[in-house]
Amino acid sequence: MASVTDPGTELRERKLAELVGKLAEETSTLVRQEVELAKAEIIEKVELMREDAVRRGKLAGLGSAFLGGATVVGAVSVGLLAALLVALFAIAIPVSSAVAVTLVIFLAVTCVLALIGIERVRAASSGSTGVWRPVPDRTIETLKEDVEWAKHPTRSVQT
């Protein structure tokens, strides 16, 4: 029977206290590292979001410029249509033919500009590429691994 002052008991208790202290220290270090990883991951994702927003803004701006061009050319086409109608009513066949050819050219340009503009605006507003999700996925994964390890510290975690 060991007494309270038995050096063997004191040594065992000291070792247990050291183990508990070491566990607390390592847990604290692990938590700090996970927080640092989460911060770094969120900063990285926010930067990717910013870059994606700039890229989409440029696409939308260019698409809007094409739509503006299509609007101007379309307005000119309406003016030409009015000139064509005037010419047809005047029964001036050569003038109306020239106006008709010009109208067809302007309408073709209008259609091309409008289609390009619509395509660019759609590209800028298309669905999310995953960049717009500032969630620290790697940190969540390592936390899951840490929890799994804590449940079964003698097993290695399979990834």
NORNORSUL-V382912 format. One record per backbone hydrogen bond with DSSP energy under -0.5 kcal/mol. NH is the residue of the N-H (numbers start at 0). CO is the residue of the C=O. If there is no record, write none. Layout:
BEGIN
NH|CO, NH|CO
END
This chain:
BEGIN
5|2, 9|5, 10|6, 11|7, 12|8, 13|9, 14|10, 15|11, 16|12, 17|13, 18|14, 19|15, 20|16, 21|17, 22|18, 23|19, 24|20, 25|21, 26|22, 27|23, 28|24, 29|25, 30|26, 31|27, 32|28, 33|29, 34|30, 35|31, 36|32, 37|33, 38|34, 39|35, 40|36, 41|37, 42|38, 43|39, 44|40, 45|41, 46|42, 47|43, 48|44, 49|45, 50|46, 51|47, 52|48, 53|49, 54|50, 55|51, 56|52, 57|53, 58|54, 59|55, 60|56, 61|57, 62|58, 63|59, 64|60, 65|61, 66|62, 67|63, 68|64, 69|65, 70|66, 71|67, 72|68, 73|69, 74|70, 75|71, 76|72, 77|73, 78|74, 79|75, 80|76, 81|77, 82|78, 83|79, 84|80, 85|81, 86|82, 87|83, 88|84, 89|85, 90|87, 91|86, 92|90, 95|91, 96|92, 97|93, 98|94, 99|95, 100|96, 101|97, 102|98, 103|99, 104|100, 105|101, 106|102, 107|103, 108|104, 109|105, 110|106, 111|107, 112|108, 113|109, 114|110, 115|111, 116|112, 117|113, 118|114, 119|115, 120|116, 121|117, 122|118, 123|119, 124|120, 125|122, 132|129, 132|130, 134|132, 136|134, 139|135, 140|136, 141|137, 142|138, 143|139, 144|140, 145|141, 146|142, 147|143, 148|144, 149|145, 150|146, 151|147, 154|151
END
